Amino acid sequence: MNALQPIRTWNHEALRRQARLERSTPFSRGKAVAARDMVSLLEALLEPGDRVCLEGNNQKQADFLAESLAACSPQRVHDLHLVQSVLALPAHIELFEKGIARRLDFSFAGPQAHRLARLVQSRSIEIGAIHTYLELFGRYFIDLTPQVCLIAAQAADAEGNLYLGPNTEDTPVIVEATAFKSGIVIAQVNEQLERLPRVDIPASWVDFFVVAPTPNHIEPLFTRDPRHITEIQVLMAMMAIKGIYAEYGVERLNHGIGFDTAAIELLLPTYGESLGLKGKIARYWALNPHPTLIPAIEAGFVERVHSFGSEVGMEAYVAARPDIFFPGADGSLRSNRAFCQTAGLYACDLFIGSTLQIDLEGNSSTATLGRITGFGGAPNMGSDARGRRHASAAWLKAGQEKNGGQTPARGQKLVVQTVETWREPGHPAFVERLDAWQLKQDMGMALPPIMIYGDDVSHIVTEEGMANLLLCRSPEEREQAIRGVAGYTPVGMARDHALVENLRDRGIIRRPADMGIDVRDATRDLLAARSIKDLVRASGGLYQPPKQFRNW
Amino acid sequence: MRGLAQSYREALARLRVQALLDPDSFSEWVDPAQRVTSPHLAALEAPVSFDDGVIVGQGLLYAHPVILIAQEGQFNGGAVGEVHGAKIRGALLRAVRDKPSAVLLCIDSGGVRLHEANAGLIAISEIMRALFAVQEAGIPVIALIGGTCGAFGGMGIVARLCDVIIISEEGRIGLSGPEVIETVKGVEEFDSRDRALVWRITGGKIRRTLGEATLLVDDDIAAFSAAAGEEVGARPRFFKKRRLTPAISLQTLQAAQQQLSARAELDAEIRDGQVLWSRMGLGDQVSLMSPEQFNRRLEALES
C-alpha cells in the first residue's frame, strides 16, 4: 500500500452542515430565530448553488420564509436550485427574477403559470423537469436531496418539536430527505406553544424555527359551491355512477377536483342510493376532505378517507368523524401527500377527473399556450400502476376488457376523463393536436406536458355519452370512439358515422339512453346539496365554510 | 329518485306552474302559441319571448279554483313591460268576474322593463288598481316569492299590497335593488357583492321577521303549494297566520301608520338583520335555522 495516498474523508457533508450551523449562531437563540433575523440567518447559512426546498404545497405555503429568502442579497445568495412541488407565490418567481435562484425542479405552478412561462422565454430560469408529485418526492432521496429546506408548520414548542396541524401535505417527506442527509431544516410556525397537541416532527430533525409575523396562508382549493353545478354535469355524473362505478363495482377511488366530480359526490346519496349502490361502490377514498363529500358520508356511503392535505372549514367536521378520516390522538386530522399519492396510485381502482384538452389518442393536458402549469395529483393517480399485484373485482374486469375477454396476468386501473365537449365558446375540449406540443417547442422542453397519457385512459364521459377505450381493438377504433362522444366540436363532427354506430352496437360507445338514463331526469334537484348552506346543514353545523363561500 | 325537494328558486316559471297546481289542471290564457310579444323590444331589435315573460291562467289548487300569474325571472329579469303588465292586469280583472278561491301571484321580477319604461310604469299602476279591485271583491291575493330575481321595484310594491306573502329564505323583497343602491350611494352605503349582507337586509328571513312577509317556507315548490293551499282553506293550517293586509278602513290605516312610525324610531340604528335577531334573542345562527325552526321561534316570540 502506498502510504502517500490521500486519506478520503467520509463525513464531508456533516462537516459542511457544522460550518453552516456555526455561521448561523449569531442569529439564533438555540433553535429559535426572531422573525427580523431570518434574512441574516439565511444569508449566513446558504451557499451559492445550494439545493433548497422552499415548501410550497397545493394549499399550505411557507410564505414568510419565501419572502425572507426573496429579501436576501443576490450578492450573497445566488444560483440556488429549487426543488419543490408547487410554485404558487409571487415571491417564488421573484427569486428567479433577482438571480437568487437559477434552476427549478417542480410539479405544479397553477397561479404562477404565466410568469413562469415568461421566465423560461427570457432564459431567466432553467427548468430541470416538471414532475409528478411521487417522482419529485422519489428524487428527494436519490439525486435532488435538499441541502436546506424551509417548511411551514402550525406550532413549535421551545425545544423545536413541530405540530403540523391538519394540513400536513409534503412536510414529512421534505424533512425526512433533508434531515437525514446532513441538511438544514428551518420551520416557520404560526405560534409557539408550551405543549403541542401532538408531535409530528421531532425536535432532533429540526434546526431552526421562527414564529412568523402572520399565520401561513392556506387556500380553500377543494371547495366547490354546489350552486355552480350544471345539469350537464349532473347527467355526466349519472353516466359515471351507473355506467362505471356500478358496472365495475368500484369500491376504492380518487376524485379529481372540479364541478364534474363534485356532482358525482352529491349524487351518491340520491341517485346512487336509488340504484341500490350503498355499500357496493365508493367506500374507500384517497381524497382531501371535500365539503361536497359530506352528504355521502352522512348517508353511510363513505367508509374511509385518507387525505393529502386538509380543507379550510372542514376541521370540526373531520374531528367529529374519526371513523371516516385519519385523526391523531389529539383529534385533529393527519394528512400526508406522499402516502396518499401512493394510495391513489396503488390502492385505488379508479381515478376520475377533468381536463382542458383531449386528443385523438386520448392524451389529455391542462397546459395551454403561454402557461406552464405542471401537474397536480392527476398523473400519478390517473395512471395504471403496472407494478400492482393485488386483485380486485373492478381491476380484473377492466383488465379482462382490455385483453379481449381473456383473463389476463394483470388487471387494469379505471382512468376516467369527464369533460363537456366545449369547455367554453370557441374552446373545444377535443382537439386534433394538444397545445402541449406547441408548448414543448416554445419552451424547449424535453417532453410535452401531457397530464394523463392516452394509453392509461379507460373511459371518456361527455354529455353525448361514454366511450370505453378498453374495448377498442385498433388505433382507428379508438379514434372513432373518441370522435363519437366529442359532440359538435370539429373533432366530433369529423366522425365516421357508420363506424361510430358500429362501436355503439358493440357497447364501446354508449349514449345515456343505452344505459337506461333519461336525460330529463338530469336536473339539479337530484343533487344532495344545491348550496354551501345545504352542506352546512348536512354536516349538522360542523362544516364552517370560509367567508367567500357564505351568503349569510 | 329525487334528491332534495324540487327547488322553486331554480325552476323556470312553467315548471313552477305545473308543480304548484293539481296535475293537468292548468289552462293558460294568451299562451305562447299566440305569440303576443312586446312591440317595444322588437323595435329595439332585442330578443322577445312568446309569452312576454309571464304565464297567466286558471287551475286547481287542492281542488280549489285559482287564477295563477307567474313571472319568468329568466327573461329580462322578470321585468314588466306593456304586454307583460296587460296580461297580469287582465288575469286580475278576470278574477273579479270569475270569483276563484284566490289569485296566486308568483313574483320573480326586478321591476319595470327599462326598454319600455313608460308603458311599464303605467302597467304597474294598472296592476295595483286591479289588485285592489280583486281584494274589494273579497278574493285573497297570495304572493309567492322565491325566484332568483326576488320582488323589486314596482313589483316589490305590488308584493306588499297582497293579502299574504309566502316567501323562501332565498326570496327577496325590496324597492331599489342592491346594485342600484350601490351605484347611487356608493359601496360604503351598500356592498351589493356582499351576498350575506344582501340577504340579511332583503331576504326572506328578515322580511318575515319584520312582519313584511306572512310565512317562510323551504325552497321547495311543494312547500309553496302546501302553504298556498292552507291560505285558500284547502288544507289545515300548520302555522297560525294573520292576513298581512286587513280590509282597508280608516282605523286599519291609522294602526298601520302608528306601527310604522314606532318601527322607524325603534329600529333607526339597526342596519343589519343580524343585529335585530340578536336583540330579539334569536341568537347568531338564524341563517342556519330551517324555515320550520325559524317559524316556530318567531311565532313563539310574537304570541
Chai-1 contact restraints between the chains, C-beta under 6 A:
chainA,res_idxA,chainB,res_idxB,connection_type,confidence,min_distance_angstrom,max_distance_angstrom,comment,restraint_id
A,T270,B,G3,contact,1.0,0.0,6.0,A-B,restraint_1
A,S274,B,M1,contact,1.0,0.0,6.0,A-B,restraint_2
A,R524,B,E10,contact,1.0,0.0,6.0,A-B,restraint_3
A,D525,B,R2,contact,1.0,0.0,6.0,A-B,restraint_4
A,D525,B,G3,contact,1.0,0.0,6.0,A-B,restraint_5
A,D525,B,Q6,contact,1.0,0.0,6.0,A-B,restraint_6
A,L526,B,G3,contact,1.0,0.0,6.0,A-B,restraint_7
A,L527,B,G3,contact,1.0,0.0,6.0,A-B,restraint_8
A,A528,B,G3,contact,1.0,0.0,6.0,A-B,restraint_9
A,R550,B,A196,contact,1.0,0.0,6.0,A-B,restraint_10
A,N551,B,R195,contact,1.0,0.0,6.0,A-B,restraint_11
A,N551,B,A196,contact,1.0,0.0,6.0,A-B,restraint_12
A,N551,B,W199,contact,1.0,0.0,6.0,A-B,restraint_13
A,W552,B,A196,contact,1.0,0.0,6.0,A-B,restraint_14
A,W552,B,S287,contact,1.0,0.0,6.0,A-B,restraint_15
